[in-house]
Amino acid sequence: MKLLITGGAGFIGSAVVRLAIARGHSVVNLDALTYAACLDNVASVASNPDYAFEQADIRDRAALDRIFAAHRPGAVMHLAAESHVDRSIDGPADFIATNITGTFNMLEAARAYWTATDKPATFRFHHISTDEVFGSLPADKAVKFTETTPYDPRSPYSASKAGSDHLVRAWHETYGLPVVLTNCSNNYGPYHFPEKLVPVIILNALAGKALPIYGDGSNVRDWLYVEDHADALLLVLEKGVLGRSYNIGGENERSNLQLVRTLCAILDDLRPKASGSYADQITFVTDRPGHDARYAIDPSRIRDELGWRPSVTVEQGLRLTVQWYLDHAAWWQPLQARAGVGQRLGTKA
């Protein structure tokens, strides 16, 4: 199958690109190459005859129409998005323009192409979203997000993703566009742009800097290894029921403080300091505005309907991730010079 993957030079998108090529799909990678994108993420497949790259912005409808006509994809995997909550607090306009208007353009371009090609039954539009659209959970571990949890976004980022989810469902119900949706928990793994929690902790630890934790570190997330996520996304694309959404989680709830302590212990083992532990560098900082207390996914639907489960625990995945960063300084060092990286963002509220 030929896949049009938006945001394929980003963190999750590049994992999908690499896995799709490995599984024999043809891939057209559409990416605007904004600050968090990096073509080195897909360097391993760049010379593959089944891979093509198109630099374009999903806000540019004419460019989308051209790309659909030129490549004639059998399916769309829409991952392109602004995704950093702190940046959304400081500059929400980009999130509205990309995540809502950009998704609208993708839906309209896909619908026009699908209609012009006589509405093939095999066509799919897979919209990839986040569990943050559901808001914040109580501490009770019996309560988790399901596909029927009401939307309750709390940040400009999650609100913009919620809006895009609603558009996708509306285009399915109104126009019959064949769609599937997924909402994932927090991803981590190789090629994670160094402004998110896991790479920040790893790289600050190696540099001898403070390891910043918002508030008291009690905020809980369900951690999902990015390569497991890519596997789940391709499975939903191929076997998911049209019009349905699937929650994808790692079944690995950890507080931010637990996660950071685990990373420090792994670093102590793989690259020990001359004295002491990396955990000595932990520093608590002023909390993020509107910081959701807990996210947790109930993955029963994808497990029961499609047979998917994560392949690693968070401890296994974090060890793989730390080792990858230790081995790939040539990848992350240039990215640290990009705008906003290494600075405290999300304070303008």
C-alpha positions as CSV (number, residue, x, y, z in Angstrom):
1,M,0.0,0.0,0.0
2,K,1.2,3.5,-0.7
3,L,0.9,5.7,2.4
4,L,0.9,9.5,2.6
5,I,2.3,10.2,6.1
6,T,2.1,13.8,7.3
7,G,4.7,14.9,9.8
8,G,7.0,12.0,8.8
9,A,10.2,13.9,9.8
10,G,9.0,14.3,13.4
11,F,9.3,12.0,16.3
12,I,6.3,9.7,16.0
13,G,5.9,10.2,12.3
14,S,9.5,9.1,11.5
15,A,9.0,5.9,13.5
16,V,5.9,5.2,11.4
17,V,7.8,5.9,8.2
18,R,10.7,3.6,9.1
19,L,8.4,0.8,10.2
20,A,6.1,1.1,7.2
21,I,9.1,0.9,4.8
22,A,10.4,-2.1,6.7
23,R,7.0,-3.8,6.2
24,G,7.0,-3.3,2.5
25,H,4.7,-0.2,2.1
26,S,5.5,2.7,-0.2
27,V,5.7,6.0,1.7
28,V,5.3,9.6,0.8
29,N,6.6,11.7,3.7
30,L,4.9,15.1,3.8
31,D,6.6,17.5,6.2
32,A,7.0,21.2,6.5
33,L,10.3,20.8,8.3
34,T,9.4,23.2,11.1
35,Y,11.6,23.4,14.2
36,A,11.0,19.9,15.7
37,A,11.4,18.0,12.4
38,C,14.7,16.5,11.3
39,L,15.4,14.6,8.1
40,D,18.1,12.6,9.9
41,N,15.1,10.8,11.5
42,V,14.4,9.1,8.2
43,A,18.0,8.9,6.8
44,S,17.9,5.1,7.1
45,V,15.1,4.9,4.4
46,A,15.9,8.0,2.3
47,S,17.5,6.1,-0.5
48,N,14.8,3.4,-0.6
49,P,12.9,3.3,-3.9
50,D,9.6,3.0,-2.0
51,Y,10.3,6.3,-0.2
52,A,9.5,9.9,-1.4
53,F,9.7,13.2,0.4
54,E,7.6,16.3,-0.1
55,Q,8.3,19.4,1.8
56,A,4.9,21.1,2.2
57,D,2.8,22.7,4.8
58,I,-0.6,21.2,5.6
59,R,-1.9,24.8,5.8
60,D,-1.3,25.0,2.0
61,R,-4.3,23.4,0.3
62,A,-2.9,23.8,-3.2
63,A,0.3,21.9,-2.2
64,L,-1.8,19.1,-0.7
65,D,-3.9,18.8,-3.9
66,R,-0.8,18.6,-6.0
67,I,0.7,15.9,-3.7
68,F,-2.4,13.8,-3.7
69,A,-2.6,14.0,-7.5
70,A,1.1,13.2,-8.1
71,H,1.4,10.3,-5.7
72,R,-2.1,8.8,-5.6
73,P,-1.9,7.3,-2.1
74,G,-4.0,4.4,-0.9
75,A,-4.2,5.7,2.6
76,V,-3.3,8.8,4.7
77,M,-1.7,8.7,8.2
78,H,-2.1,12.2,9.5
79,L,0.5,12.9,12.3
80,A,1.6,16.5,11.4
81,A,0.8,18.7,14.4
82,E,2.2,21.2,16.8
83,S,2.6,19.1,20.0
84,H,4.5,20.8,22.8
85,V,2.1,22.0,25.5
86,D,4.5,24.6,26.9
87,R,4.9,26.2,23.4
88,S,1.1,26.2,23.1
89,I,0.8,28.3,26.3
90,D,3.3,30.8,24.9
91,G,2.0,30.9,21.3
92,P,-1.4,29.2,20.8
93,A,-1.9,30.7,17.3
94,D,0.4,28.2,15.6
95,F,-1.5,25.3,17.2
96,I,-4.9,26.5,16.0
97,A,-3.5,27.1,12.5
98,T,-1.7,23.8,12.1
99,N,-3.8,21.4,14.2
100,I,-7.3,22.7,13.3
101,T,-6.9,24.5,9.9
102,G,-4.2,22.1,8.8
103,T,-6.4,19.1,9.6
104,F,-9.3,20.7,7.8
105,N,-7.2,21.2,4.7
106,M,-6.0,17.5,4.9
107,L,-9.6,16.3,5.2
108,E,-10.8,18.4,2.2
109,A,-7.8,17.4,0.0
110,A,-8.3,13.8,0.9
111,R,-12.1,14.0,0.3
112,A,-11.5,15.7,-3.1
113,Y,-9.0,13.0,-4.1
114,W,-11.1,10.1,-2.8
115,T,-14.2,11.4,-4.7
116,A,-12.2,12.0,-7.9
117,T,-10.9,8.4,-7.8
118,D,-14.5,7.0,-7.5
119,K,-14.3,6.5,-3.7
120,P,-12.3,3.3,-3.5
121,A,-13.4,1.1,-0.7
122,T,-9.9,0.4,0.5
123,F,-9.0,4.1,1.1
124,R,-8.4,5.2,4.7
125,F,-7.8,8.5,6.5
126,H,-6.1,7.7,9.8
127,H,-6.0,10.6,12.2
128,I,-3.5,10.3,15.0
129,S,-4.3,12.2,18.2
130,T,-3.6,12.3,21.9
131,D,-5.1,11.3,25.2
132,E,-4.8,14.9,26.4
133,V,-8.1,15.7,24.7
134,F,-9.8,13.9,27.6
135,G,-8.5,16.2,30.3
136,S,-7.3,15.1,33.7
137,L,-8.0,11.9,35.7
138,P,-8.4,11.5,39.4
139,A,-5.8,9.5,41.3
140,D,-8.0,6.4,41.5
141,K,-6.2,3.9,39.3
142,A,-9.4,2.1,38.4
143,V,-10.4,5.2,36.4
144,K,-8.9,5.4,32.9
145,F,-9.6,7.0,29.5
146,T,-11.7,5.0,27.2
147,E,-12.9,5.8,23.7
148,T,-16.2,7.1,25.1
149,T,-14.6,9.4,27.8
150,P,-16.0,12.9,27.3
151,Y,-13.6,15.5,25.9
152,D,-12.3,18.0,28.4
153,P,-9.1,19.6,27.0
154,R,-7.2,22.0,29.4
155,S,-4.4,23.5,27.3
156,P,-4.3,25.3,23.9
157,Y,-2.5,22.2,22.5
158,S,-5.1,19.7,23.7
159,A,-8.0,21.9,22.7
160,S,-6.6,22.2,19.2
161,K,-6.2,18.4,19.0
162,A,-9.8,18.0,20.3
163,G,-11.0,20.3,17.5
164,S,-9.2,18.3,14.9
165,D,-10.7,15.0,16.2
166,H,-14.2,16.5,16.0
167,L,-13.5,17.6,12.4
168,V,-12.4,14.1,11.4
169,R,-15.5,12.5,12.9
170,A,-17.7,15.1,11.2
171,W,-16.2,14.4,7.8
172,H,-16.9,10.7,8.3
173,E,-20.5,11.3,9.3
174,T,-21.3,14.0,6.8
175,Y,-19.3,13.1,3.7
176,G,-18.7,9.4,4.3
177,L,-14.9,9.8,4.3
178,P,-13.5,6.5,5.5
179,V,-11.6,7.4,8.7
180,V,-10.1,5.8,11.7
181,L,-8.8,7.6,14.8
182,T,-6.3,6.9,17.5
183,N,-5.6,8.6,20.8
184,C,-2.2,7.8,22.3
185,S,-0.6,8.2,25.7
186,N,2.8,9.9,26.2
187,N,5.5,8.6,23.8
188,Y,9.2,8.3,24.4
189,G,12.0,6.6,22.5
190,P,14.7,7.2,19.9
191,Y,14.6,10.5,17.9
192,H,12.6,12.3,20.5
193,F,13.1,16.1,20.0
194,P,15.2,17.4,23.0
195,E,12.5,19.7,24.5
196,K,10.3,16.9,25.9
197,L,10.7,15.4,29.4
198,V,12.6,12.2,28.7
199,P,15.3,13.7,26.4
200,V,15.6,16.8,28.6
201,I,16.4,14.6,31.6
202,I,18.9,12.4,29.8
203,L,20.7,15.3,28.2
204,N,20.7,17.6,31.2
205,A,22.0,14.7,33.3
206,L,24.9,14.1,30.9
207,A,25.7,17.8,30.9
208,G,25.7,18.1,34.7
209,K,22.7,20.4,34.7
210,A,19.7,20.5,36.9
211,L,16.9,17.9,36.1
212,P,13.8,20.1,36.3
213,I,10.6,18.5,37.5
214,Y,7.4,20.6,37.5
215,G,5.6,21.0,40.8
216,D,6.2,18.1,43.2
217,G,6.6,15.5,40.4
218,S,3.3,13.7,41.3
219,N,1.7,14.2,37.8
220,V,1.1,10.7,36.3
221,R,1.5,9.7,32.7
222,D,1.0,6.4,30.8
223,W,4.3,5.9,29.0
224,L,4.3,4.3,25.5
225,Y,7.5,3.3,23.6
226,V,7.3,5.1,20.2
227,E,8.1,1.9,18.2
228,D,5.2,0.1,19.9
229,H,3.0,3.1,19.0
230,A,4.1,2.9,15.3
231,D,3.2,-0.8,15.3
232,A,-0.2,-0.1,16.7
233,L,-0.9,2.7,14.2
234,L,-0.2,0.5,11.2
235,L,-2.4,-2.2,12.7
236,V,-5.3,0.2,13.2
237,L,-4.8,1.5,9.6
238,E,-5.0,-2.0,8.2
239,K,-7.6,-3.6,10.4
240,G,-9.4,-0.9,12.4
241,V,-13.2,-0.5,11.9
242,L,-14.2,2.5,9.9
243,G,-15.4,5.4,12.0
244,R,-14.0,4.0,15.2
245,S,-11.4,5.3,17.5
246,Y,-8.8,3.3,19.3
247,N,-6.9,4.3,22.5
248,I,-3.3,3.3,22.5
249,G,-1.5,3.1,25.8
250,G,1.7,1.5,27.2
251,E,0.0,0.3,30.4
252,N,2.9,1.9,32.2
253,E,1.7,4.6,34.6
254,R,4.5,6.4,36.3
255,S,4.6,9.8,38.1
256,N,7.1,12.3,36.6
257,L,9.3,11.9,39.7
258,Q,9.3,8.1,39.4
259,L,10.1,8.3,35.7
260,V,13.0,10.7,36.3
261,R,14.4,8.5,39.1
262,T,14.2,5.5,36.8
263,L,16.2,7.4,34.1
264,C,18.8,8.4,36.7
265,A,19.2,4.8,37.8
266,I,19.7,3.7,34.2
267,L,22.3,6.4,33.6
268,D,24.0,5.5,36.9
269,D,24.4,2.0,35.4
270,L,25.2,2.8,31.8
271,R,27.4,5.9,32.3
272,P,28.1,6.3,36.0
273,K,29.3,9.7,37.4
274,A,32.6,10.0,39.1
275,S,30.8,10.3,42.3
276,G,27.2,10.3,43.5
277,S,24.0,9.7,41.4
278,Y,22.4,11.6,38.6
279,A,19.4,11.8,41.0
280,D,21.4,14.4,43.0
281,Q,20.7,16.8,40.1
282,I,16.9,16.6,40.5
283,T,15.4,20.1,41.0
284,F,11.7,21.0,41.5
285,V,10.5,24.0,39.6
286,T,7.3,26.1,39.4
287,D,4.5,24.0,37.9
288,R,3.2,24.5,34.4
289,P,-0.2,26.4,34.2
290,G,-3.1,24.0,34.0
291,H,-0.9,21.0,34.4
292,D,-3.2,17.9,34.2
293,A,-2.8,15.6,37.2
294,R,-3.0,12.2,35.6
295,Y,-3.4,10.5,32.2
296,A,-4.1,6.7,31.8
297,I,-5.4,4.7,28.9
298,D,-7.6,1.7,28.9
299,P,-6.4,-0.2,25.8
300,S,-9.1,-2.9,26.0
301,R,-10.6,-2.1,22.5
302,I,-7.3,-2.3,20.6
303,R,-6.3,-5.4,22.6
304,D,-9.6,-7.2,22.2
305,E,-10.5,-6.2,18.6
306,L,-7.1,-6.2,17.0
307,G,-4.9,-8.2,19.4
308,W,-2.3,-5.4,20.1
309,R,-0.2,-5.1,23.2
310,P,2.9,-3.1,24.0
311,S,6.1,-5.2,23.6
312,V,8.1,-3.5,26.4
313,T,7.7,-2.3,29.9
314,V,8.6,1.3,30.6
315,E,11.8,0.2,32.3
316,Q,12.8,-1.8,29.3
317,G,11.9,1.0,26.9
318,L,13.7,3.6,28.9
319,R,16.9,1.6,29.0
320,L,16.7,1.3,25.2
321,T,16.1,5.0,24.9
322,V,19.0,6.0,27.2
323,Q,21.4,3.8,25.3
324,W,20.2,5.3,22.0
325,Y,20.9,8.8,23.3
326,L,24.3,7.7,24.5
327,D,25.1,6.3,21.1
328,H,23.7,9.2,19.0
329,A,25.2,12.4,20.2
330,A,25.8,13.4,16.6
331,W,22.0,13.5,16.2
332,W,20.9,15.5,19.3
333,Q,23.8,17.9,19.6
334,P,22.9,20.1,16.6
335,L,19.2,20.1,17.7
336,Q,20.1,21.8,21.0
337,A,20.8,25.0,19.1
338,R,17.2,25.3,17.8
339,A,14.9,28.0,19.0
340,G,13.6,27.4,22.5
341,V,15.5,24.2,23.2
342,G,17.0,24.3,26.7
343,Q,14.8,27.2,27.8
344,R,11.8,27.2,30.2
345,L,8.7,27.7,28.1
346,G,5.0,27.9,28.9
347,T,5.3,30.7,31.4
348,K,3.4,33.5,29.7
349,A,0.1,32.5,31.3
